[in-house]
């Protein structure tokens, strides 16, 4: 569905820009800069690529083992926790 792809791509671009702009004052600025740049690159790839490429990418992703999805989920929870702790420490120092 092109609308879903557009909304997802725009959301990824917005999240990347917010991570890059909001990184100042946090303890691990390099981490949030890197994650923001990756998010912007993924959003741009999603918006700029054609449907055949996306179909091949989804086919590859469906062939991955289940433990990989779980590992990525744990990594995302860890990054979200690290971001929350960094924001709380930054707000406490104000």
C-alpha positions in Angstrom: 0.0 0.0 0.0 1.7 3.3 -1.1 0.0 5.4 1.6 1.3 3.1 4.4 4.8 3.2 2.9 4.7 7.0 2.6 3.5 7.4 6.2 6.1 5.0 7.5 8.9 6.6 5.6 7.9 10.1 6.7 7.7 8.8 10.3 11.2 7.4 10.1 12.5 10.7 8.6 10.8 12.7 11.4 12.1 10.4 14.1 15.7 10.7 12.7 15.5 14.5 12.6 14.1 14.6 16.2 16.9 12.3 17.4 19.6 14.5 15.7 18.1 17.8 16.9 17.4 16.6 20.4 20.8 15.0 21.1 22.4 18.1 22.6 22.9 17.9 26.3 22.5 14.1 26.5 25.4 12.1 27.7 25.7 9.9 24.6 25.3 12.4 21.8 27.3 10.3 19.3 24.8 7.4 19.8 21.7 9.5 19.1 23.4 11.2 16.1 24.2 7.8 14.6 20.7 6.4 15.2 19.1 9.5 13.8 21.3 9.3 10.7 20.4 5.6 10.2 16.7 6.4 10.6 16.9 9.1 8.0 18.8 6.8 5.6 16.2 4.0 6.1 13.3 6.4 5.6 14.8 7.8 2.4 15.5 4.3 1.1 11.9 3.4 1.9 10.5 6.4 0.1 12.9 6.3 -2.9 12.9 2.6 -3.7 10.6 0.9 -6.1 8.1 -1.8 -5.4 10.2 -4.7 -6.7 13.1 -3.9 -4.4 10.7 -3.6 -1.4 9.2 -7.0 -2.3 12.7 -8.6 -2.4 13.5 -6.9 0.9 10.4 -8.2 2.5 11.0 -11.7 1.2 14.5 -11.7 2.6 13.2 -10.4 6.0 10.6 -13.2 6.2 13.3 -15.8 5.8 15.2 -14.6 8.9 15.0 -16.8 12.1 12.6 -15.8 14.9 15.4 -15.3 17.4 16.6 -12.4 15.3 13.3 -10.6 15.7 13.5 -11.1 19.4 17.1 -9.9 19.6 16.2 -6.7 17.7 13.2 -6.2 20.1 15.5 -6.5 23.1 17.9 -4.1 21.5 15.2 -1.6 20.8 13.9 -1.8 24.4 17.5 -1.2 25.7 17.9 1.8 23.4 14.6 3.3 24.5 15.6 2.8 28.2 18.9 4.4 27.5 17.2 7.4 25.9 14.8 7.8 28.8 17.6 7.7 31.3 19.6 10.2 29.3 16.7 12.6 29.1 15.9 12.2 32.8 19.5 13.0 33.7 19.6 16.0 31.4 16.3 17.3 32.8 17.6 16.9 36.4 20.7 18.9 35.7 18.6 21.9 34.5 
